[in-house]
Structures are given as C-alpha cells and as structure tokens.
Amino acid sequence: MVNAYRKESQRQKLMIKKSRVCDARLSFIVTAFNKLLADENFFTLLRAESLATMPKYLSVKLSPKQKEAA
C-alpha cells in the first residue's frame, strides 16, 4: 500500500512539473506574439501572406488590443 502511494505521489509530481513547463512555454509564446503583433511591419507581412488566423486558445490569451487588430 505504501509503495502504491509513493508511485502515485511521484506520478503526480511529474504531472505538476510537466504542467509548469507547459505553462511557461505558453507564457513565452503569448509574450512573443504580443510583441510581434505590436510591430506594424510584422502585422503587414502577415496580411500580405494571408496568414490572418491563429489557434483560438492563443488568440484568447493575447491582449484585447491585439485581438481587435487581428
């Protein structure tokens, strides 16, 4: 029983560690997109290349000002 508890505890700790890494990566991507979309030249390039869409989850995370522009 103690062995099963230890295994489950380790499994949950690993899951927490992975979720923190995922959250950090998502935060980095959101920050990068906010900075890129604030640059008018980059925004113009996206429109010129017909790249007007992005994943919905990322779009929701972007600042409201940037969502209106996209």
N, C-alpha and C positions, 0 to 999 in steps of 0.2 A: 504494500500500500504506500509506504514512504517512497519507494522507488518510482512508482507511478506519479506521485505528487511532484517529485523532482523533475521527472521528464516533462510533465505538463508545465511546470514553472519555467523550465528552460525554453520550451516551445513558445510560451507567451512572451518571454523576454526577447527572444529572437524576432517575434512578430512586431513588438513595440519598436525595436531597433530598426527594422525594415521600414516601418511606417514613418519614423522620424527622418530617415534618409529620403524617402519619397516626398515628404512634406518640404524638406529643404530644397530638393530639386525643383519642385513645383514653384516654390517661392522665387527661386533664381530665374526660372523661365518667365514668370509673371513680371518680375522686375525688368528683365531684359526686354520683353515685349513692350512694356510701358515706355521704356526709354527709346526703343526703336520707333514706335508709333508716334512718339512726340516729335520725331525728326521728319519734317515735311518732305525732304528728299526721299527718304525711305518709303514714306506713305505714297508718294507719287510713283515710285518704282513698283510698288505692289499693285496699284491701279493699272499701270501700263502693262504689267504682266498678267493681268486678270486674276490676281490672287486675292480676291475680296472675301474669302471665307477662312474661318479657323475653327478649331474644335469648340463646341458650345461651352464646355467647362472652363476653358481658358478665356473665352470671351466674357463669361460671367465674372471671372476673377479680375479682369482688367478694370482700371479706374473708370468711373462713369463718363468722364470727359472723353476718354479714348473710345469707349463703346459707341458714343454718339457719332464720332468721326468715322468709325468703321462701318 
